[in-house]
Amino acid sequence: MTIHCKPDGSKVITVTELPWNNGISIGRAFEILLDQICQKYYIDPERVMYFERILERGSLVDRWFLVHFDVVENRVCNPHWQNVSYSFVRSAMSLSLTTQDRY
């Protein structure tokens, strides 16, 4: 997981699904995962651009998704995924000032 801080105070968060993950996928755990990230790092979910990166076993190509979501009572819900290119993700991150945390 990485959290990038943008000049306007918003955040770009990226999470990665590893090919050897045998548990719940990051997509299925979206609401739980993003809510926990926002609570732990005191991030307003209304000011987040959230990307999921999928590394598939045996594939040389990563798949990236921008996750659109609603925020109701400071909790995320109703996610829908948009397939995006890595260059789109890079451009979103290049507008950031610093990387807050990298896991």
N, C-alpha and C positions, 0 to 999 in steps of 0.2 A: 504494500500500500504506500502511496505517496500522497502528500498534501502540498499543493502549490498555492502560494499566496499571490493574488493578483493586486495590482496597484489600487484598484477600487475597493479592496477589502474582501472581495469574494474569493472563493477557493475552487481549485480544480483538484478533484480527488480521483486517483486511479487505483483500481484493485485488479489483481491478477488471479485467474483460475488456473491452478497448476494441473498438469496432465495426470499426476499420480493421486490427485484428490479423490478419495473414495467416499467422502462424506457428502453433505448437502452442498450443492453448487452455490457460487456467489450470486447467481441470478435468482435462485429460489429463496435465498436468504437476504435478498436486497433490503427489505424494510428493516429487518433486525440489524443487519450490518451497518447500513448508513445511519440509522438512529444511534447505534452505539458509538460510531465514529464521531458524530456530531456532539453527543453528550460528553465523551471523553476529552475532546479537544475544544469544547465550547464554541462550536461552529453553528451558525444560523443555517438551517437546511434550505432556507429560501435563497441563500447566496452561494449555492454549490452547483458546479458543473461536475457530473459524476460519470466516469468511464469505467467499463469493464473490459479487461483484456483476457482473451481465452487462448491458452496454449494447448493445442491438441496433440495427443500422443502420435508420433510418427510424422507430424506435419512440420514443414519449415516456415509456414506462414502463420502469424498471429492474427486472430480476429478481434476487432475492436468494436465496442458498442457504446454509444452515448445513451445514457438512461434518463429519459424524461420522467418526471414524477410530480405529483401534487403534494402539498403540505397542508395538513389539517391538524389544528391544535398542536403545532410544532412537531408533528410526526409525519414521516414520509409515507405515501401510499400511492396506489394506482400506477405502478411503473409501466413504461413501455419503452422498448429498445429500438434504437436506430443504428443500423450498421454504418460505420464510418471508417475512413481510411486512417492509417497511421499519420499521414501528413496533416490531417484535420486535428488529430490529438496533439501533435507537436505544435501546431499553430496556436491551439488553446493554451498549451503549457508555456510557449515562448513569451506569452504576454504576462507571465508571472514574474514576480521579483525574486522570490526565494523558494526553496523547497523546505517546508517546515519539518517534516518527518519522512523517513524512508524506511520501510519495513520489508 
